[in-house]
Amino acid sequence: MKTFDLAEVRDFAAALGARMDRCDNGEGMECSSLDDTLRHYAALCCEFHDGVRQWGQAVFSGRTPFNPDVERVLKAEAERLYTRAVATLAYGQSAEASCYSLDGQDALRSALWDLYLLLDNWVTPKLAVGPAARLRPVLDPAEVEDARRRIEALPSLPADWQPGDLGQQKIYRKLKSS
């Protein structure tokens, strides 16, 4: 997703749903085995999680305005994906035999954990508010002259004075000798 407008997010959600349906119906080679299906759902969860994170960063940085409808679509799609991925994982666990291992289960468990944390700790993104610009103060010429006089009235440093820091001492000697 690039603009994160409502139409683009709906297209993203529809494409994700179509990819889940295609896999659940056994279409194509992407989900030719149960292990491939588990890995496919793990990839979908990760892809979705990354998309939501990118949307949040885009809103935070001001690249896209916050739209509550976009947030609703993303949350609904996250819940739908999570529910279907959990069902797929449960099917994989029930189909695993003592002599047959489905390595895709670990990938899906990890992806589901990330998706669960996203849903459980959902934070609505907000535009970042930086500090205000620093304005140059407008000084009265009399104040500037008074400050200059006070600085000139300060006593000079003793002739044997040295900075306490060794690095500063080197710089001070170099400036003093030039």
FITILO-580589 format. One record per residue: residue number from 1; residue in one letter; x, y, z of N, C-alpha, C in turn. Coordinates in nm, 2 decimals. Layout:
REM residues N
+-----+-----+--------+--------+--------+--------+--------+--------+--------+--------+--------+
|   n | res |    n.x |    n.y |    n.z |   ca.x |   ca.y |   ca.z |    c.x |    c.y |    c.z |
+-----+-----+--------+--------+--------+--------+--------+--------+--------+--------+--------+
| NUM |   A |      X |      Y |      Z |      X |      Y |      Z |      X |      Y |      Z |
...
+-----+-----+--------+--------+--------+--------+--------+--------+--------+--------+--------+
REM end
This chain:
REM residues 178
+-----+-----+--------+--------+--------+--------+--------+--------+--------+--------+--------+
|   n | res |    n.x |    n.y |    n.z |   ca.x |   ca.y |   ca.z |    c.x |    c.y |    c.z |
+-----+-----+--------+--------+--------+--------+--------+--------+--------+--------+--------+
|   1 |   M |   0.09 |  -0.12 |   0.00 |   0.00 |   0.00 |   0.00 |   0.09 |   0.12 |   0.00 |
|   2 |   K |   0.04 |   0.22 |  -0.07 |   0.12 |   0.35 |  -0.08 |   0.05 |   0.47 |  -0.02 |
|   3 |   T |  -0.07 |   0.48 |  -0.05 |  -0.14 |   0.60 |  -0.01 |  -0.23 |   0.58 |   0.12 |
|   4 |   F |  -0.26 |   0.45 |   0.14 |  -0.34 |   0.41 |   0.26 |  -0.48 |   0.48 |   0.26 |
|   5 |   D |  -0.53 |   0.52 |   0.14 |  -0.67 |   0.57 |   0.14 |  -0.77 |   0.45 |   0.15 |
|   6 |   L |  -0.89 |   0.48 |   0.17 |  -0.99 |   0.38 |   0.20 |  -1.00 |   0.28 |   0.09 |
|   7 |   A |  -1.01 |   0.33 |  -0.03 |  -1.02 |   0.23 |  -0.15 |  -0.90 |   0.14 |  -0.16 |
|   8 |   E |  -0.78 |   0.19 |  -0.14 |  -0.66 |   0.11 |  -0.14 |  -0.66 |   0.00 |  -0.03 |
|   9 |   V |  -0.70 |   0.04 |   0.09 |  -0.71 |  -0.05 |   0.20 |  -0.81 |  -0.16 |   0.18 |
|  10 |   R |  -0.93 |  -0.12 |   0.12 |  -1.03 |  -0.22 |   0.09 |  -0.98 |  -0.32 |  -0.01 |
|  11 |   D |  -0.91 |  -0.27 |  -0.11 |  -0.85 |  -0.36 |  -0.21 |  -0.75 |  -0.45 |  -0.15 |
|  12 |   F |  -0.67 |  -0.40 |  -0.06 |  -0.57 |  -0.48 |   0.01 |  -0.64 |  -0.59 |   0.09 |
|  13 |   A |  -0.75 |  -0.56 |   0.16 |  -0.83 |  -0.65 |   0.24 |  -0.89 |  -0.76 |   0.15 |
|  14 |   A |  -0.95 |  -0.71 |   0.04 |  -1.01 |  -0.80 |  -0.06 |  -0.91 |  -0.90 |  -0.12 |
|  15 |   A |  -0.79 |  -0.85 |  -0.15 |  -0.69 |  -0.94 |  -0.21 |  -0.64 |  -1.04 |  -0.10 |
|  16 |   L |  -0.63 |  -1.00 |   0.02 |  -0.59 |  -1.09 |   0.13 |  -0.70 |  -1.20 |   0.14 |
|  17 |   G |  -0.83 |  -1.16 |   0.14 |  -0.94 |  -1.25 |   0.15 |  -0.94 |  -1.35 |   0.04 |
|  18 |   A |  -0.91 |  -1.30 |  -0.08 |  -0.91 |  -1.39 |  -0.20 |  -0.79 |  -1.49 |  -0.19 |
|  19 |   R |  -0.68 |  -1.44 |  -0.14 |  -0.56 |  -1.54 |  -0.12 |  -0.60 |  -1.64 |  -0.02 |
|  20 |   M |  -0.67 |  -1.61 |   0.09 |  -0.71 |  -1.71 |   0.19 |  -0.81 |  -1.80 |   0.13 |
|  21 |   D |  -0.91 |  -1.75 |   0.05 |  -1.00 |  -1.84 |  -0.01 |  -0.94 |  -1.94 |  -0.11 |
|  22 |   R |  -0.85 |  -1.88 |  -0.19 |  -0.78 |  -1.97 |  -0.29 |  -0.71 |  -2.08 |  -0.22 |
|  23 |   C |  -0.64 |  -2.05 |  -0.11 |  -0.57 |  -2.15 |  -0.04 |  -0.66 |  -2.25 |   0.03 |
|  24 |   D |  -0.77 |  -2.20 |   0.09 |  -0.86 |  -2.29 |   0.16 |  -0.93 |  -2.38 |   0.06 |
|  25 |   N |  -0.95 |  -2.34 |  -0.06 |  -1.01 |  -2.42 |  -0.17 |  -0.92 |  -2.51 |  -0.24 |
|  26 |   G |  -0.79 |  -2.50 |  -0.20 |  -0.69 |  -2.59 |  -0.27 |  -0.65 |  -2.55 |  -0.41 |
|  27 |   E |  -0.67 |  -2.43 |  -0.44 |  -0.64 |  -2.38 |  -0.58 |  -0.49 |  -2.35 |  -0.59 |
|  28 |   G |  -0.43 |  -2.38 |  -0.70 |  -0.30 |  -2.34 |  -0.73 |  -0.20 |  -2.43 |  -0.65 |
|  29 |   M |  -0.07 |  -2.40 |  -0.68 |   0.04 |  -2.47 |  -0.62 |   0.09 |  -2.41 |  -0.48 |
|  30 |   E |   0.04 |  -2.29 |  -0.45 |   0.09 |  -2.22 |  -0.33 |   0.05 |  -2.30 |  -0.21 |
|  31 |   C |  -0.06 |  -2.37 |  -0.21 |  -0.11 |  -2.45 |  -0.09 |  -0.13 |  -2.59 |  -0.13 |
|  32 |   S |  -0.03 |  -2.65 |  -0.19 |  -0.05 |  -2.79 |  -0.24 |  -0.04 |  -2.90 |  -0.13 |
|  33 |   S |   0.01 |  -2.86 |  -0.02 |   0.01 |  -2.95 |   0.09 |  -0.03 |  -2.88 |   0.22 |
|  34 |   L |  -0.06 |  -2.95 |   0.32 |  -0.10 |  -2.89 |   0.45 |   0.01 |  -2.80 |   0.51 |
|  35 |   D |   0.13 |  -2.85 |   0.49 |   0.25 |  -2.77 |   0.54 |   0.26 |  -2.64 |   0.46 |
|  36 |   D |   0.24 |  -2.64 |   0.33 |   0.24 |  -2.52 |   0.25 |   0.13 |  -2.43 |   0.29 |
|  37 |   T |   0.01 |  -2.48 |   0.32 |  -0.10 |  -2.40 |   0.37 |  -0.06 |  -2.33 |   0.50 |
|  38 |   L |   0.00 |  -2.40 |   0.59 |   0.04 |  -2.34 |   0.72 |   0.14 |  -2.23 |   0.69 |
|  39 |   R |   0.23 |  -2.25 |   0.61 |   0.33 |  -2.15 |   0.57 |   0.27 |  -2.03 |   0.50 |
|  40 |   H |   0.17 |  -2.06 |   0.42 |   0.10 |  -1.95 |   0.34 |   0.03 |  -1.86 |   0.44 |
|  41 |   Y |  -0.04 |  -1.92 |   0.54 |  -0.11 |  -1.84 |   0.64 |  -0.01 |  -1.76 |   0.72 |
|  42 |   A |   0.10 |  -1.82 |   0.75 |   0.21 |  -1.74 |   0.83 |   0.25 |  -1.62 |   0.75 |
|  43 |   A |   0.27 |  -1.64 |   0.62 |   0.32 |  -1.53 |   0.53 |   0.21 |  -1.42 |   0.52 |
|  44 |   L |   0.08 |  -1.46 |   0.51 |  -0.03 |  -1.37 |   0.51 |  -0.03 |  -1.28 |   0.64 |
|  45 |   C |  -0.02 |  -1.35 |   0.75 |  -0.02 |  -1.28 |   0.88 |   0.10 |  -1.18 |   0.89 |
|  46 |   C |   0.21 |  -1.22 |   0.85 |   0.33 |  -1.13 |   0.85 |   0.31 |  -1.01 |   0.76 |
|  47 |   E |   0.26 |  -1.04 |   0.64 |   0.24 |  -0.94 |   0.54 |   0.13 |  -0.84 |   0.59 |
|  48 |   F |   0.03 |  -0.89 |   0.65 |  -0.07 |  -0.80 |   0.71 |  -0.02 |  -0.71 |   0.82 |
|  49 |   H |   0.05 |  -0.78 |   0.91 |   0.11 |  -0.71 |   1.02 |   0.20 |  -0.59 |   0.97 |
|  50 |   D |   0.29 |  -0.62 |   0.87 |   0.37 |  -0.52 |   0.81 |   0.29 |  -0.40 |   0.75 |
|  51 |   G |   0.18 |  -0.44 |   0.68 |   0.10 |  -0.34 |   0.62 |   0.04 |  -0.24 |   0.73 |
|  52 |   V |  -0.01 |  -0.30 |   0.84 |  -0.07 |  -0.22 |   0.94 |   0.04 |  -0.13 |   1.01 |
|  53 |   R |   0.16 |  -0.18 |   1.03 |   0.27 |  -0.10 |   1.08 |   0.31 |   0.01 |   0.99 |
|  54 |   Q |   0.31 |  -0.01 |   0.86 |   0.34 |   0.09 |   0.76 |   0.23 |   0.20 |   0.77 |
|  55 |   W |   0.11 |   0.16 |   0.78 |   0.00 |   0.25 |   0.78 |   0.01 |   0.34 |   0.91 |
|  56 |   G |   0.04 |   0.28 |   1.02 |   0.06 |   0.36 |   1.15 |   0.18 |   0.46 |   1.13 |
|  57 |   Q |   0.28 |   0.41 |   1.07 |   0.40 |   0.50 |   1.05 |   0.37 |   0.62 |   0.96 |
|  58 |   A |   0.29 |   0.59 |   0.86 |   0.25 |   0.69 |   0.76 |   0.16 |   0.80 |   0.83 |
|  59 |   V |   0.07 |   0.75 |   0.91 |  -0.02 |   0.85 |   0.98 |   0.07 |   0.93 |   1.08 |
|  60 |   F |   0.15 |   0.86 |   1.16 |   0.24 |   0.93 |   1.26 |   0.33 |   1.03 |   1.19 |
|  61 |   S |   0.38 |   1.00 |   1.08 |   0.48 |   1.09 |   1.01 |   0.41 |   1.20 |   0.93 |
|  62 |   G |   0.27 |   1.19 |   0.91 |   0.20 |   1.29 |   0.84 |   0.20 |   1.26 |   0.69 |
|  63 |   R |   0.24 |   1.15 |   0.64 |   0.24 |   1.11 |   0.50 |   0.10 |   1.08 |   0.45 |
|  64 |   T |   0.01 |   1.04 |   0.55 |  -0.13 |   1.01 |   0.51 |  -0.21 |   1.06 |   0.63 |
|  65 |   P |  -0.33 |   1.11 |   0.60 |  -0.42 |   1.15 |   0.71 |  -0.49 |   1.03 |   0.78 |
|  66 |   F |  -0.52 |   1.04 |   0.90 |  -0.59 |   0.94 |   0.97 |  -0.73 |   0.93 |   0.93 |
|  67 |   N |  -0.78 |   0.81 |   0.90 |  -0.92 |   0.79 |   0.86 |  -0.97 |   0.68 |   0.94 |
|  68 |   P |  -1.07 |   0.70 |   1.02 |  -1.13 |   0.60 |   1.11 |  -1.19 |   0.48 |   1.03 |
|  69 |   D |  -1.23 |   0.51 |   0.91 |  -1.29 |   0.40 |   0.83 |  -1.18 |   0.30 |   0.79 |
|  70 |   V |  -1.06 |   0.35 |   0.76 |  -0.94 |   0.27 |   0.73 |  -0.91 |   0.18 |   0.85 |
|  71 |   E |  -0.91 |   0.24 |   0.96 |  -0.88 |   0.17 |   1.08 |  -0.98 |   0.06 |   1.11 |
|  72 |   R |  -1.11 |   0.09 |   1.08 |  -1.21 |  -0.02 |   1.10 |  -1.19 |  -0.13 |   1.00 |
|  73 |   V |  -1.16 |  -0.10 |   0.88 |  -1.14 |  -0.21 |   0.78 |  -1.02 |  -0.29 |   0.82 |
|  74 |   L |  -0.91 |  -0.23 |   0.86 |  -0.79 |  -0.30 |   0.90 |  -0.81 |  -0.39 |   1.02 |
|  75 |   K |  -0.88 |  -0.34 |   1.12 |  -0.91 |  -0.42 |   1.24 |  -1.00 |  -0.54 |   1.21 |
|  76 |   A |  -1.10 |  -0.51 |   1.13 |  -1.19 |  -0.62 |   1.09 |  -1.12 |  -0.73 |   1.01 |
|  77 |   E |  -1.03 |  -0.69 |   0.92 |  -0.95 |  -0.78 |   0.84 |  -0.85 |  -0.86 |   0.93 |
|  78 |   A |  -0.80 |  -0.79 |   1.03 |  -0.70 |  -0.86 |   1.12 |  -0.77 |  -0.97 |   1.20 |
|  79 |   E |  -0.89 |  -0.94 |   1.24 |  -0.97 |  -1.04 |   1.32 |  -1.01 |  -1.15 |   1.23 |
|  80 |   R |  -1.05 |  -1.12 |   1.11 |  -1.09 |  -1.23 |   1.01 |  -0.97 |  -1.32 |   0.98 |
|  81 |   L |  -0.85 |  -1.26 |   0.95 |  -0.73 |  -1.33 |   0.92 |  -0.69 |  -1.42 |   1.04 |
|  82 |   Y |  -0.70 |  -1.36 |   1.16 |  -0.66 |  -1.43 |   1.28 |  -0.74 |  -1.55 |   1.31 |
|  83 |   T |  -0.87 |  -1.54 |   1.29 |  -0.97 |  -1.65 |   1.31 |  -0.94 |  -1.76 |   1.21 |
|  84 |   R |  -0.92 |  -1.72 |   1.09 |  -0.90 |  -1.83 |   0.99 |  -0.76 |  -1.90 |   1.00 |
|  85 |   A |  -0.66 |  -1.82 |   1.04 |  -0.53 |  -1.88 |   1.06 |  -0.53 |  -1.97 |   1.18 |
|  86 |   V |  -0.60 |  -1.93 |   1.29 |  -0.61 |  -2.02 |   1.41 |  -0.68 |  -2.15 |   1.37 |
|  87 |   A |  -0.78 |  -2.14 |   1.29 |  -0.85 |  -2.26 |   1.25 |  -0.76 |  -2.35 |   1.16 |
|  88 |   T |  -0.68 |  -2.29 |   1.08 |  -0.59 |  -2.36 |   1.00 |  -0.48 |  -2.43 |   1.08 |
|  89 |   L |  -0.43 |  -2.36 |   1.18 |  -0.33 |  -2.42 |   1.27 |  -0.39 |  -2.53 |   1.35 |
|  90 |   A |  -0.52 |  -2.52 |   1.40 |  -0.58 |  -2.63 |   1.47 |  -0.60 |  -2.75 |   1.38 |
|  91 |   Y |  -0.63 |  -2.73 |   1.25 |  -0.65 |  -2.84 |   1.16 |  -0.51 |  -2.91 |   1.14 |
|  92 |   G |  -0.41 |  -2.83 |   1.13 |  -0.27 |  -2.88 |   1.12 |  -0.23 |  -2.96 |   1.24 |
|  93 |   Q |  -0.26 |  -2.91 |   1.36 |  -0.23 |  -2.99 |   1.48 |  -0.30 |  -3.12 |   1.49 |
|  94 |   S |  -0.43 |  -3.12 |   1.44 |  -0.50 |  -3.25 |   1.45 |  -0.46 |  -3.34 |   1.34 |
|  95 |   A |  -0.41 |  -3.29 |   1.23 |  -0.36 |  -3.38 |   1.12 |  -0.22 |  -3.44 |   1.14 |
|  96 |   E |  -0.15 |  -3.37 |   1.23 |  -0.01 |  -3.42 |   1.25 |   0.00 |  -3.55 |   1.32 |
|  97 |   A |   0.07 |  -3.64 |   1.26 |   0.08 |  -3.78 |   1.32 |   0.21 |  -3.78 |   1.40 |
|  98 |   S |   0.23 |  -3.89 |   1.48 |   0.35 |  -3.90 |   1.56 |   0.47 |  -3.92 |   1.47 |
|  99 |   C |   0.46 |  -3.97 |   1.35 |   0.57 |  -3.98 |   1.26 |   0.58 |  -3.88 |   1.15 |
| 100 |   Y |   0.49 |  -3.79 |   1.15 |   0.48 |  -3.69 |   1.04 |   0.49 |  -3.55 |   1.11 |
| 101 |   S |   0.58 |  -3.47 |   1.07 |   0.60 |  -3.34 |   1.13 |   0.56 |  -3.23 |   1.03 |
| 102 |   L |   0.49 |  -3.13 |   1.07 |   0.45 |  -3.01 |   0.99 |   0.53 |  -2.89 |   1.04 |
| 103 |   D |   0.64 |  -2.86 |   0.97 |   0.72 |  -2.75 |   1.02 |   0.66 |  -2.62 |   1.00 |
| 104 |   G |   0.56 |  -2.61 |   0.92 |   0.49 |  -2.48 |   0.90 |   0.41 |  -2.43 |   1.02 |
| 105 |   Q |   0.39 |  -2.53 |   1.11 |   0.31 |  -2.49 |   1.23 |   0.39 |  -2.39 |   1.32 |
| 106 |   D |   0.52 |  -2.40 |   1.33 |   0.60 |  -2.31 |   1.41 |   0.60 |  -2.17 |   1.35 |
| 107 |   A |   0.61 |  -2.16 |   1.21 |   0.60 |  -2.03 |   1.15 |   0.47 |  -1.97 |   1.17 |
| 108 |   L |   0.36 |  -2.05 |   1.16 |   0.23 |  -1.99 |   1.18 |   0.21 |  -1.95 |   1.32 |
| 109 |   R |   0.25 |  -2.03 |   1.42 |   0.24 |  -1.99 |   1.56 |   0.31 |  -1.86 |   1.59 |
| 110 |   S |   0.43 |  -1.84 |   1.53 |   0.50 |  -1.71 |   1.55 |   0.42 |  -1.60 |   1.49 |
| 111 |   A |   0.38 |  -1.62 |   1.37 |   0.30 |  -1.51 |   1.30 |   0.17 |  -1.48 |   1.37 |
| 112 |   L |   0.10 |  -1.58 |   1.42 |  -0.02 |  -1.56 |   1.49 |   0.00 |  -1.49 |   1.62 |
| 113 |   W |   0.11 |  -1.52 |   1.69 |   0.15 |  -1.45 |   1.81 |   0.16 |  -1.30 |   1.79 |
| 114 |   D |   0.24 |  -1.26 |   1.68 |   0.25 |  -1.12 |   1.64 |   0.12 |  -1.06 |   1.61 |
| 115 |   L |   0.04 |  -1.13 |   1.53 |  -0.10 |  -1.07 |   1.50 |  -0.18 |  -1.06 |   1.62 |
| 116 |   Y |  -0.18 |  -1.16 |   1.71 |  -0.25 |  -1.15 |   1.84 |  -0.21 |  -1.02 |   1.92 |
| 117 |   L |  -0.08 |  -1.00 |   1.93 |  -0.03 |  -0.88 |   2.00 |  -0.07 |  -0.75 |   1.93 |
| 118 |   L |  -0.08 |  -0.75 |   1.80 |  -0.13 |  -0.64 |   1.73 |  -0.27 |  -0.61 |   1.76 |
| 119 |   L |  -0.35 |  -0.71 |   1.76 |  -0.50 |  -0.69 |   1.79 |  -0.52 |  -0.66 |   1.94 |
| 120 |   D |  -0.45 |  -0.73 |   2.03 |  -0.48 |  -0.71 |   2.17 |  -0.43 |  -0.58 |   2.22 |
| 121 |   N |  -0.32 |  -0.53 |   2.16 |  -0.26 |  -0.40 |   2.20 |  -0.28 |  -0.29 |   2.10 |
| 122 |   W |  -0.39 |  -0.29 |   2.02 |  -0.41 |  -0.20 |   1.91 |  -0.41 |  -0.06 |   1.96 |
| 123 |   V |  -0.33 |   0.03 |   1.90 |  -0.31 |   0.17 |   1.93 |  -0.35 |   0.25 |   1.80 |
| 124 |   T |  -0.45 |   0.33 |   1.82 |  -0.49 |   0.42 |   1.70 |  -0.37 |   0.52 |   1.68 |
| 125 |   P |  -0.32 |   0.52 |   1.55 |  -0.21 |   0.61 |   1.53 |  -0.26 |   0.76 |   1.52 |
| 126 |   K |  -0.17 |   0.84 |   1.56 |  -0.19 |   0.98 |   1.56 |  -0.07 |   1.06 |   1.50 |
| 127 |   L |  -0.10 |   1.17 |   1.44 |   0.00 |   1.25 |   1.39 |   0.10 |   1.30 |   1.49 |
| 128 |   A |   0.23 |   1.29 |   1.47 |   0.33 |   1.33 |   1.56 |   0.33 |   1.48 |   1.57 |
| 129 |   V |   0.34 |   1.53 |   1.69 |   0.35 |   1.67 |   1.71 |   0.49 |   1.71 |   1.76 |
| 130 |   G |   0.56 |   1.77 |   1.68 |   0.70 |   1.81 |   1.71 |   0.70 |   1.94 |   1.79 |
| 131 |   P |   0.82 |   1.97 |   1.84 |   0.83 |   2.10 |   1.92 |   0.81 |   2.21 |   1.82 |
| 132 |   A |   0.77 |   2.32 |   1.88 |   0.74 |   2.44 |   1.79 |   0.88 |   2.50 |   1.75 |
| 133 |   A |   0.87 |   2.57 |   1.64 |   0.99 |   2.64 |   1.58 |   1.05 |   2.73 |   1.69 |
| 134 |   R |   1.18 |   2.74 |   1.69 |   1.24 |   2.83 |   1.78 |   1.25 |   2.96 |   1.71 |
| 135 |   L |   1.19 |   3.06 |   1.77 |   1.19 |   3.19 |   1.71 |   1.31 |   3.27 |   1.77 |
| 136 |   R |   1.37 |   3.35 |   1.68 |   1.48 |   3.43 |   1.73 |   1.42 |   3.55 |   1.81 |
| 137 |   P |   1.47 |   3.56 |   1.94 |   1.41 |   3.67 |   2.02 |   1.45 |   3.81 |   1.97 |
| 138 |   V |   1.35 |   3.89 |   1.98 |   1.38 |   4.03 |   1.94 |   1.43 |   4.11 |   2.06 |
| 139 |   L |   1.56 |   4.15 |   2.05 |   1.62 |   4.21 |   2.17 |   1.63 |   4.36 |   2.15 |
| 140 |   D |   1.61 |   4.43 |   2.25 |   1.62 |   4.57 |   2.25 |   1.77 |   4.61 |   2.24 |
| 141 |   P |   1.81 |   4.70 |   2.16 |   1.95 |   4.74 |   2.15 |   2.01 |   4.78 |   2.28 |
| 142 |   A |   1.93 |   4.84 |   2.37 |   1.98 |   4.88 |   2.50 |   2.02 |   4.75 |   2.58 |
| 143 |   E |   1.94 |   4.65 |   2.57 |   1.96 |   4.52 |   2.64 |   2.09 |   4.45 |   2.59 |
| 144 |   V |   2.11 |   4.46 |   2.46 |   2.23 |   4.40 |   2.40 |   2.35 |   4.47 |   2.45 |
| 145 |   E |   2.35 |   4.60 |   2.45 |   2.46 |   4.68 |   2.50 |   2.49 |   4.66 |   2.64 |
| 146 |   D |   2.39 |   4.64 |   2.73 |   2.40 |   4.62 |   2.87 |   2.47 |   4.48 |   2.89 |
| 147 |   A |   2.43 |   4.38 |   2.81 |   2.49 |   4.24 |   2.82 |   2.64 |   4.25 |   2.78 |
| 148 |   R |   2.67 |   4.32 |   2.67 |   2.81 |   4.34 |   2.63 |   2.89 |   4.40 |   2.73 |
| 149 |   R |   2.84 |   4.51 |   2.80 |   2.92 |   4.57 |   2.91 |   2.95 |   4.48 |   3.02 |
| 150 |   R |   2.85 |   4.40 |   3.06 |   2.86 |   4.31 |   3.17 |   2.96 |   4.20 |   3.14 |
| 151 |   I |   2.97 |   4.15 |   3.02 |   3.06 |   4.05 |   2.98 |   3.21 |   4.11 |   2.98 |
| 152 |   E |   3.22 |   4.23 |   2.93 |   3.35 |   4.29 |   2.93 |   3.40 |   4.32 |   3.07 |
| 153 |   A |   3.31 |   4.34 |   3.16 |   3.35 |   4.37 |   3.30 |   3.39 |   4.25 |   3.38 |
| 154 |   L |   3.37 |   4.13 |   3.32 |   3.41 |   4.01 |   3.39 |   3.56 |   4.00 |   3.41 |
| 155 |   P |   3.61 |   3.95 |   3.52 |   3.76 |   3.95 |   3.53 |   3.81 |   3.84 |   3.44 |
| 156 |   S |   3.94 |   3.86 |   3.39 |   4.00 |   3.76 |   3.30 |   4.04 |   3.64 |   3.38 |
| 157 |   L |   4.06 |   3.53 |   3.31 |   4.11 |   3.41 |   3.38 |   4.25 |   3.42 |   3.42 |
| 158 |   P |   4.28 |   3.35 |   3.53 |   4.42 |   3.35 |   3.58 |   4.52 |   3.30 |   3.47 |
| 159 |   A |   4.64 |   3.34 |   3.47 |   4.74 |   3.30 |   3.36 |   4.76 |   3.15 |   3.36 |
| 160 |   D |   4.76 |   3.09 |   3.47 |   4.79 |   2.94 |   3.48 |   4.66 |   2.86 |   3.48 |
| 161 |   W |   4.55 |   2.91 |   3.44 |   4.42 |   2.84 |   3.44 |   4.42 |   2.73 |   3.32 |
| 162 |   Q |   4.37 |   2.61 |   3.35 |   4.36 |   2.50 |   3.26 |   4.22 |   2.44 |   3.27 |
| 163 |   P |   4.16 |   2.40 |   3.16 |   4.03 |   2.33 |   3.17 |   4.05 |   2.19 |   3.24 |
| 164 |   G |   3.95 |   2.14 |   3.30 |   3.96 |   2.02 |   3.38 |   3.97 |   1.89 |   3.29 |
| 165 |   D |   3.91 |   1.90 |   3.17 |   3.90 |   1.79 |   3.08 |   4.03 |   1.78 |   3.00 |
| 166 |   L |   4.09 |   1.66 |   2.98 |   4.21 |   1.65 |   2.91 |   4.20 |   1.69 |   2.76 |
| 167 |   G |   4.09 |   1.65 |   2.70 |   4.06 |   1.69 |   2.56 |   4.05 |   1.84 |   2.54 |
| 168 |   Q |   3.98 |   1.90 |   2.64 |   3.97 |   2.05 |   2.63 |   4.10 |   2.11 |   2.66 |
| 169 |   Q |   4.19 |   2.05 |   2.74 |   4.32 |   2.11 |   2.77 |   4.40 |   2.11 |   2.64 |
| 170 |   K |   4.39 |   2.01 |   2.56 |   4.47 |   2.01 |   2.43 |   4.42 |   2.12 |   2.34 |
| 171 |   I |   4.29 |   2.13 |   2.33 |   4.23 |   2.24 |   2.24 |   4.27 |   2.38 |   2.30 |
| 172 |   Y |   4.26 |   2.39 |   2.43 |   4.29 |   2.52 |   2.49 |   4.44 |   2.56 |   2.46 |
| 173 |   R |   4.53 |   2.46 |   2.48 |   4.67 |   2.49 |   2.45 |   4.69 |   2.53 |   2.30 |
| 174 |   K |   4.62 |   2.46 |   2.22 |   4.64 |   2.49 |   2.08 |   4.59 |   2.63 |   2.04 |
| 175 |   L |   4.47 |   2.66 |   2.10 |   4.42 |   2.80 |   2.08 |   4.51 |   2.91 |   2.14 |
| 176 |   K |   4.56 |   2.88 |   2.25 |   4.65 |   2.97 |   2.32 |   4.78 |   3.00 |   2.25 |
| 177 |   S |   4.83 |   2.89 |   2.18 |   4.96 |   2.91 |   2.11 |   4.94 |   2.97 |   1.98 |
| 178 |   S |   4.82 |   2.98 |   1.92 |   4.81 |   3.04 |   1.79 |   4.77 |   3.18 |   1.80 |
+-----+-----+--------+--------+--------+--------+--------+--------+--------+--------+--------+
REM end
